[in-house]
Amino acid sequence: MKTPSLKSITKGQPLDVLIIGAGWAGLGAARHLQKYAPNQTTFAILEGRSTHIGGRSRTLLLSDGITKAEVGSQWIQGASQNNPIFQATLDAGISYVRCADDDTSWSNAVYWSTDKGDSTQRLSEAELDHLVETCYEGPSGFMKYQERLQDITKGDRSLREVADDYISTRQPKMTPREISAFEWILDSVISEEYAASLEDLSSNTWDADDELIGGDVYLATNDERSGYSSLVDYVAAPFFDKIHLDTKVTVIDWSQQPVRIQAVNGQDSNDIYMEANHVIVTVPLGVLKAGCIDFIPKLPQDKQDAIDKLGMGLLNKCTMLWNEDDVLPWPSDKEWIERIIVDPQEGRQGRWTEFYSPPIHNCIDRPAPILYAYSSGQAAQCAEEEYSNEETKQEVLSNLKSIFGSSYVPEPEEVLLSRWGEDEFSMGAYSYQRVGSTLDHRRDLGRPLNHRLYFAGEATHPRQFATTQGALLSGIHVAKTIISGLSGTLPGRPRQKRRRKDP
């Protein structure tokens, strides 16, 4: 076999640090190196995407030329000054609105079929309170039930099995309608929160992430400087010239120092190589699972076990934009529009049955002409594998029309669909605790190898996984570790619970 031609872009001198991936973990590492060791380290970032940085955080201007949509990350969870993502938002002067996620009132409009089957009924706040209290949060609810099992169970099993046991042993017995409402709660609060189906989530560690303080904020506005992409640009501005786009890493030879990287540059299709004393791998867990990078030598067994046992979740989003003069039927004072599936023949709970109406766009008397729909876990994977964009669009609209009536839901002007499982640079949305996985697997994934190969990303953070700040903090931690090796100081690791879906 002919050896590929190689082109050195390090001019014969190894870099101090080479960062693979310009998502939040890579940006966090680079920003820390730039700020605290500008004269100690030379570094560069290789990004496989050809069009943008920020990984799964991206804001797009829609076809009306006014409205911006978050096609990936959508919220900042735990919006306090202890959160570096939120602090960067404040520093950048990017506007935001706080979500109505307090406990004093519902920001959900929840609908389910009437007994007639051809219309829907909106649940009152009292009915919602009763359902959530009796089925989920109260003394006899599912949360208390599964917490007791977590304390006494030695082995691990799926959260689906635990939920089924709860339904079968609950006294008094749950009615079919209560079971439907219970399945809606599980999907909304757990499956779409953790981007995974209950069949895959570990009953022992699914909720092992920290409880975040500060509530959630939504970034996307109609200002020129707004949304997650503006935040990404702000964070990357001091070192933007060190980012190389359209450069896909294929081989990492860490058998000796300096580490040797082989990559393909999409602009000229040439193989290139770079050398660095320290390499930080920040590609998503899904990319590691797929084996897209060849490590020489192979990764140690504990790290490969971590890659294999942790789950890479899938949360897909359908963004719909209507004309500004369209009359839209959902309430303008609610963020979440949700449908409870009562009859299995009506569809599957969690398959485009949850919608988000961004509060920052809404007017007092009418909702904004933008709406997001979500699907997660196995339902999202099935939709990706079996349905075209047009078929998925029709399924989303069918659920909306089932709530409000076909004559009241106009055809959208624009529809965008995310398919994170098919994205070669993501291969999923974010990580979750799969059956059989523990937090030690996240620590093993993030552990450096031979003081030369480092790993960062949301999947490596034991307590803030599946968040943008978890990714950013993991990159900062690795940069501190590298700098400490130069200065002899030992860094600590920041620790702070994600509360809303992301992306």
Number of C-alpha atoms within 10 A of each C-alpha: 3 4 5 9 9 14 14 13 12 14 10 9 12 20 20 18 26 25 27 26 31 27 24 32 34 34 27 28 28 28 22 18 24 18 11 13 15 12 9 13 15 16 21 22 25 21 27 25 19 14 8 17 25 26 22 25 22 21 23 15 12 18 12 13 8 11 18 22 25 23 21 22 23 24 26 28 26 24 21 17 14 15 23 17 28 22 14 16 25 14 12 16 13 21 18 19 15 16 16 19 16 10 7 7 10 18 17 21 20 22 20 22 19 12 10 7 11 10 14 19 14 16 14 13 15 9 11 17 14 14 18 16 15 16 24 19 16 15 12 15 18 23 15 14 19 18 12 11 14 15 9 8 12 9 10 17 18 19 24 17 13 18 21 11 13 18 18 11 11 15 9 6 11 16 10 11 14 16 15 19 22 23 19 23 18 23 25 21 15 20 26 24 20 32 30 31 24 24 19 22 30 23 27 25 19 22 17 16 20 15 15 18 17 15 18 23 23 22 28 28 21 17 12 10 16 20 28 29 21 20 26 24 15 18 22 22 11 13 17 16 10 14 21 20 20 20 25 24 23 15 17 23 18 23 15 12 16 20 22 20 20 22 23 19 21 15 10 8 11 15 19 20 20 23 25 25 18 24 29 26 21 29 28 27 27 28 19 18 18 12 10 16 17 15 15 14 11 13 13 10 10 14 20 16 15 24 22 18 18 26 26 28 32 30 29 30 23 21 23 22 21 20 16 12 7 14 15 19 16 21 18 18 18 19 24 23 22 24 26 24 23 23 15 9 7 13 14 14 24 27 24 29 25 25 24 17 22 25 21 19 18 18 11 9 9 15 22 25 21 24 22 24 26 23 28 27 27 21 19 25 22 12 20 18 11 9 13 11 16 11 11 18 20 12 18 22 19 16 23 24 16 18 27 17 15 13 7 15 20 15 13 17 14 14 19 16 18 18 22 25 21 13 14 14 20 20 21 26 30 29 25 27 29 28 23 19 22 20 19 13 24 24 16 20 25 24 18 18 13 12 14 20 22 22 24 35 33 29 34 30 28 22 22 25 26 29 30 29 26 29 29 25 28 31 33 26 22 26 27 22 21 26 20 13 13 12 10 10 12 12 16 9 14 15 12 17 18 28 21 22 23 23 24
